[in-house]
Each structure stands twice: as structure tokens, then as C-alpha cells.
Amino acid sequence: EEIQNVKVAGEKLHKAIEDLKEHAAETSSERVKISAQSDEVKSEIETLKKEIIAMRSSVQNTKEKSDQYETDLIEARKENVLLAKQNDVLESKIAAREEYLEKHK
């Protein structure tokens, strides 16, 4: 009977070892899947980082252009004021000339 108990215990031990091997294989397979998924996620993260850098660069370029347009607009307004003053002076001279000519006909 002792031999029979040892045989049964041996069979249980063998079955447990086989179950553990199977579980280890499944775990290894899952690790491979997780590793592949992790690589995909890392790749996606790198792609997103590159896109963010490109967007930041685009925003910076747009800001620089906007700043330049604002500077150009300020200069154009100054020039417009100057030209308006010159125009007023010329219109006054023309009006004075016309008045002079009217008086001396």
C-alpha cells in the first residue's frame, strides 16, 4: 500500500509539474504578446512626440509671422499718418494757390 501511495504521489507530482510547465508556457506567450504591444505603444508614443514637436514648431513659426505682421501693420499705420499729414499740407497749398489765382484773375 505504501508503494501505491508513493505511485499516486508521484503521479500527482508529475501532473503538477506538467501543469506548471503548461502555465509557464502560457505566461511566456503572454509576455511575448505584451512585449509586442509594449513596442507598439512605444512606437506610437514616439510618433506622437514627433507630431507634438512639429506642432510646437508650427505654432512658433505662426507666432513669429504674426509678430512680423503686427510690426508691419504698426509701420504702415505710422506711414499712413505721415502721408495724411503731407496730404493735408498739399491740399492747403493747393487751396491757397487756387485762392490766390481767383483773386488775381
Phi, psi and omega in degrees: 000325178297320179296319179297318179296320179295319178298314180297315179298320178297317179295319178297318179296316179298317179296318180296319178297317179296318178298317179295320177298316180295316179297319178297320179295318178297317179297318179297318179297318178297320179298320178296316178298314181296321179297317178297317179296320179298318178297320178296316180296317178301318179297316179297319179298316179297319178298316179296321178300316179296319179295320179296317179298317179296319179295317179299318179296317179296318178297317180297317178297318179297318179297317179298317178297317179299317178298319179294318178298320179296317177298315179299320180295317178300315179296319179296321178295318178298315180296322179298317178298315179298314179295323178296319178295316178297321179297317178300317179297314180296320178296323177295318179296318180296316180297318179295318180297315179299318179296318179298313180297321179298320182287332186251035178282000000 
